[in-house]
């Protein structure tokens, strides 16, 4: 699965719903995939072919340890391969 958009969160469910709705309403994205990385103890669940949720606490620097300025289109894909 190719990851096109990455969203990190810690239990901000109202904002998650709003961001998810905006992502899924985009018409120019085609089959773009959203990876939601939830670090909150209460897991998120959603069954949608364009959304993957990872309910795990990750080390604090992991999401930002790759220099996205060098290859910003490659960053979500590398994080997905790590998971």
Beta strands, then each sheet from edge to edge (+ up, - down):
strand 1: 5-9
strand 2: 34-38
strand 3: 51-55
sheet 1: 1+ 2+ 3+
end
